[in-house]
Amino acid sequence: GFTLRFYFCSAQQQTSNSVTIYLKNLAAADYLITLSLPLRISHFSSRSVTMFRVYCNFGVLAFYLNMYASILFMGYIAANYLKIVHPLGNHILQTVGAAHIISAVTWVLLLAIMTTYITLSFILTNTSLPSLPNTLICDVLHSKKLSPFYNFIVIFTAAAFIIVFVSLIFFYHGTSRRLSAAQQRQQASSGSKKLAKSRRNMLVLVSVFCVCFVPYHLVRLPYAFLRRQCSWGQAFFYLKELSVMVSIFNVCLDPLIYFIFCKSYR
């Protein structure tokens, strides 16, 4: 409800800055995640082979596509604070036009990866699945020939997460350092108040990001490469599913980001 309210309220107003554009795309990703949740719930509650196939070939990909869309758009929002860390630099990428292009390219790239994976999974799917496996792991449907592309996706998404995570820490540290310098010079001006507000905003963004996405990625890489080992695969599967549940909490916390970053939403 909060996500839809933010999206449609901001859509009715003229977009004046790049942050609002990225927030709208973040809201869209959150909404699409909520749409994929019923399929995920049905997957774990049903013993249907058909539901298992539908979830593994569509539902899980839609969920992760929107998860990484959320991660990337959080990174773009944080990048808006580059002008605080480097006030004399050229910030053409933070214009409204550039934000529209970056958002479109992001969605096209993620959709292209998802479409390619779906196509390959259909070609290389194991059709002989008379009964549902005990662990509900989607790997049983796929041939080992799909592993190279799967590993590419794992590495690509892990790299995207690390880049965004490091960027968030960098921008928060830079904003805090500039605020400390202003306070040491005893500049109780509107500039220092703006820096304090920016640091608060960055702290909210970093906190939501760390709570929701760091646990999943601490488990994701070990699971990706150890999932076929009987001794470790089962344990990492349950850890991964638990961390996925934590990442879904992002949908509940993102309205706080909308509230902090968007004056019209307040």
C-alpha positions as CSV (number, residue, x, y, z in Angstrom):
1,G,0.0,0.0,0.0
2,F,2.8,2.5,0.9
3,T,4.7,1.5,-2.2
4,L,1.8,2.1,-4.5
5,R,0.9,5.3,-2.8
6,F,4.4,6.6,-3.2
7,Y,4.6,5.5,-6.9
8,F,1.3,7.1,-8.0
9,C,1.7,10.2,-5.9
10,S,5.2,10.9,-7.3
11,A,3.9,10.1,-10.8
12,Q,1.3,12.8,-10.6
13,Q,4.0,15.4,-9.8
14,Q,6.7,16.8,-12.1
15,T,10.0,15.0,-11.5
16,S,12.5,17.6,-10.5
17,N,15.6,15.5,-9.6
18,S,17.3,12.2,-10.2
19,V,16.6,10.8,-6.7
20,T,12.9,10.9,-7.3
21,I,13.3,8.9,-10.5
22,Y,15.3,6.2,-8.7
23,L,12.9,6.1,-5.8
24,K,10.0,5.5,-8.3
25,N,11.9,2.6,-9.8
26,L,12.8,1.3,-6.4
27,A,9.0,1.4,-5.5
28,A,8.3,-0.5,-8.8
29,A,10.8,-3.2,-7.9
30,D,9.3,-3.5,-4.4
31,Y,5.8,-3.9,-5.8
32,L,6.9,-6.6,-8.3
33,I,8.6,-8.5,-5.4
34,T,5.3,-8.5,-3.6
35,L,3.6,-9.9,-6.7
36,S,6.0,-12.8,-6.8
37,L,5.5,-13.8,-3.2
38,P,2.2,-15.7,-3.7
39,L,4.0,-17.9,-6.2
40,R,6.8,-18.5,-3.7
41,I,4.4,-19.4,-0.9
42,S,2.5,-21.7,-3.2
43,H,5.7,-23.4,-4.2
44,F,6.6,-24.3,-0.6
45,S,3.0,-25.2,0.5
46,S,2.0,-27.2,-2.6
47,R,3.2,-30.7,-3.6
48,S,2.4,-30.1,-7.2
49,V,5.1,-30.8,-9.8
50,T,3.5,-28.2,-12.1
51,M,3.8,-25.5,-9.4
52,F,7.4,-26.6,-8.8
53,R,8.2,-26.1,-12.5
54,V,6.4,-22.8,-12.8
55,Y,8.2,-21.4,-9.7
56,C,11.6,-22.6,-10.7
57,N,11.3,-21.4,-14.3
58,F,9.5,-18.0,-13.7
59,G,8.8,-17.2,-10.0
60,V,12.3,-17.5,-8.6
61,L,13.8,-15.4,-11.5
62,A,11.2,-12.7,-11.2
63,F,11.9,-12.5,-7.4
64,Y,15.7,-12.2,-7.9
65,L,15.4,-9.8,-10.8
66,N,13.5,-7.3,-8.6
67,M,15.8,-7.9,-5.6
68,Y,18.8,-6.8,-7.7
69,A,16.8,-4.0,-9.2
70,S,16.3,-2.8,-5.6
71,I,20.0,-3.1,-4.8
72,L,21.1,-1.2,-7.9
73,F,18.6,1.6,-7.5
74,M,19.7,2.0,-3.9
75,G,23.2,2.4,-5.3
76,Y,22.0,5.1,-7.7
77,I,20.3,7.0,-4.9
78,A,23.5,6.9,-2.9
79,A,25.5,8.1,-5.9
80,N,23.5,11.3,-5.8
81,Y,25.6,12.2,-2.7
82,L,28.8,12.1,-4.8
83,K,28.5,15.9,-5.2
84,I,28.9,16.2,-1.4
85,V,32.1,14.1,-1.3
86,H,33.4,15.7,-4.5
87,P,31.6,19.1,-4.7
88,L,33.8,20.4,-7.6
89,G,33.3,17.4,-9.9
90,N,31.1,17.1,-13.0
91,H,27.9,15.4,-12.0
92,I,26.1,15.1,-15.3
93,L,25.1,11.5,-14.4
94,Q,22.9,12.9,-11.7
95,T,20.6,14.9,-14.1
96,V,17.0,13.9,-14.7
97,G,17.7,12.8,-18.3
98,A,20.6,10.6,-17.2
99,A,18.5,9.1,-14.4
100,H,15.9,8.1,-17.0
101,I,18.5,6.5,-19.2
102,I,20.2,4.7,-16.4
103,S,16.9,3.3,-15.1
104,A,15.9,2.1,-18.5
105,V,19.2,0.4,-19.1
106,T,19.1,-1.3,-15.7
107,W,15.7,-2.8,-16.4
108,V,16.6,-3.9,-19.9
109,L,19.9,-5.5,-18.7
110,L,18.1,-7.4,-15.9
111,L,15.3,-8.5,-18.2
112,A,17.8,-9.7,-20.8
113,I,19.6,-11.9,-18.3
114,M,16.3,-13.2,-17.0
115,T,15.0,-14.0,-20.5
116,T,18.2,-15.7,-21.5
117,Y,18.2,-17.9,-18.4
118,I,14.5,-18.8,-18.9
119,T,15.2,-19.7,-22.6
120,L,18.2,-21.9,-21.7
121,S,16.4,-23.5,-18.8
122,F,13.6,-24.6,-21.1
123,I,16.1,-26.0,-23.6
124,L,18.1,-27.8,-20.9
125,T,15.3,-28.8,-18.5
126,N,15.1,-32.2,-17.1
127,T,11.7,-33.4,-18.4
128,S,11.6,-36.6,-16.5
129,L,10.3,-35.5,-13.1
130,P,7.5,-37.8,-12.1
131,S,7.4,-36.8,-8.4
132,L,8.4,-33.8,-6.4
133,P,11.9,-33.9,-4.8
134,N,12.2,-33.7,-1.1
135,T,14.4,-30.6,-0.9
136,L,12.5,-28.5,-3.5
137,I,15.8,-27.3,-5.0
138,C,15.3,-26.1,-8.5
139,D,18.7,-27.5,-9.6
140,V,17.1,-30.9,-10.1
141,L,15.3,-29.5,-13.2
142,H,18.4,-28.2,-14.9
143,S,21.2,-29.9,-16.8
144,K,24.8,-29.3,-15.9
145,K,25.1,-27.6,-19.2
146,L,23.3,-24.6,-17.6
147,S,25.9,-24.3,-14.9
148,P,28.3,-21.9,-16.7
149,F,25.5,-19.4,-17.3
150,Y,24.3,-19.9,-13.7
151,N,27.8,-19.2,-12.4
152,F,28.0,-16.1,-14.6
153,I,24.8,-14.8,-13.1
154,V,26.1,-15.5,-9.6
155,I,29.4,-13.7,-10.2
156,F,27.7,-10.8,-12.0
157,T,25.1,-10.2,-9.2
158,A,27.7,-10.7,-6.5
159,A,29.9,-8.0,-8.2
160,A,26.9,-5.7,-8.4
161,F,26.2,-6.2,-4.7
162,I,29.8,-5.6,-3.7
163,I,30.1,-2.4,-5.8
164,V,26.9,-1.0,-4.4
165,F,27.8,-2.0,-0.8
166,V,31.3,-0.4,-1.1
167,S,29.7,2.7,-2.7
168,L,27.2,3.1,0.2
169,I,30.0,2.9,2.8
170,F,32.1,5.3,0.8
171,F,29.4,8.0,0.4
172,Y,28.3,7.7,4.0
173,H,31.9,8.0,5.2
174,G,32.6,11.0,2.9
175,T,29.4,12.8,4.1
176,S,30.3,12.1,7.8
177,R,33.9,13.4,7.2
178,R,32.7,16.6,5.6
179,L,30.1,17.2,8.4
180,S,32.8,16.6,11.1
181,A,35.1,19.1,9.3
182,A,32.3,21.7,9.2
183,Q,31.5,21.2,12.9
184,Q,35.2,21.5,13.8
185,R,35.2,24.9,12.1
186,Q,32.1,25.8,14.1
187,Q,30.1,26.5,11.0
188,A,26.6,26.4,12.3
189,S,25.3,27.4,8.9
190,S,22.6,26.0,6.6
191,G,25.4,24.1,4.8
192,S,26.3,22.1,7.9
193,K,22.6,21.4,8.6
194,K,22.3,20.2,5.1
195,L,25.3,17.9,5.6
196,A,23.7,16.6,8.8
197,K,20.5,15.8,6.9
198,S,22.5,14.1,4.2
199,R,24.3,11.9,6.7
200,R,21.0,10.9,8.3
201,N,19.6,10.0,4.9
202,M,22.7,7.9,4.0
203,L,22.6,6.2,7.4
204,V,19.0,5.1,6.8
205,L,19.9,3.8,3.3
206,V,23.0,2.0,4.5
207,S,21.1,0.4,7.5
208,V,18.2,-0.9,5.3
209,F,20.7,-2.2,2.8
210,C,22.8,-4.0,5.4
211,V,19.9,-5.5,7.3
212,C,18.1,-6.8,4.2
213,F,20.8,-7.8,1.7
214,V,24.1,-8.5,3.5
215,P,22.9,-11.7,5.2
216,Y,21.7,-13.2,1.9
217,H,25.0,-12.5,0.1
218,L,27.1,-13.9,2.9
219,V,25.3,-17.2,2.3
220,R,24.7,-16.9,-1.5
221,L,28.2,-17.5,-2.8
222,P,29.0,-20.5,-0.6
223,Y,25.7,-22.0,-1.6
224,A,26.2,-21.4,-5.3
225,F,29.4,-23.4,-5.4
226,L,28.7,-26.0,-2.7
227,R,25.0,-26.7,-3.4
228,R,25.8,-30.0,-5.2
229,Q,27.8,-31.4,-2.3
230,C,25.6,-33.5,-0.1
231,S,27.4,-32.7,3.2
232,W,27.1,-28.9,2.8
233,G,24.4,-28.3,0.1
234,Q,21.4,-29.1,2.3
235,A,22.6,-26.8,5.2
236,F,23.4,-23.9,2.8
237,F,20.0,-24.4,1.1
238,Y,18.1,-23.8,4.4
239,L,20.4,-20.9,5.3
240,K,19.8,-19.3,1.9
241,E,16.1,-19.6,2.3
242,L,16.2,-18.0,5.7
243,S,18.3,-15.2,4.4
244,V,15.8,-14.7,1.5
245,M,13.1,-14.3,4.0
246,V,15.2,-11.5,5.7
247,S,15.7,-9.8,2.3
248,I,11.9,-9.7,1.7
249,F,11.8,-7.4,4.8
250,N,13.2,-4.8,2.4
251,V,9.7,-4.3,1.1
252,C,8.6,-3.2,4.6
253,L,11.6,-1.0,5.3
254,D,11.8,0.8,1.9
255,P,8.8,3.1,2.8
256,L,11.1,4.6,5.4
257,I,13.5,5.5,2.5
258,Y,10.6,7.1,0.6
259,F,9.7,9.1,3.6
260,I,13.2,10.3,4.3
261,F,14.3,11.1,0.8
262,C,11.0,12.4,-0.8
263,K,9.5,15.5,0.7
264,S,6.3,15.1,-1.3
265,Y,5.7,11.6,0.1
266,R,5.8,13.1,3.6
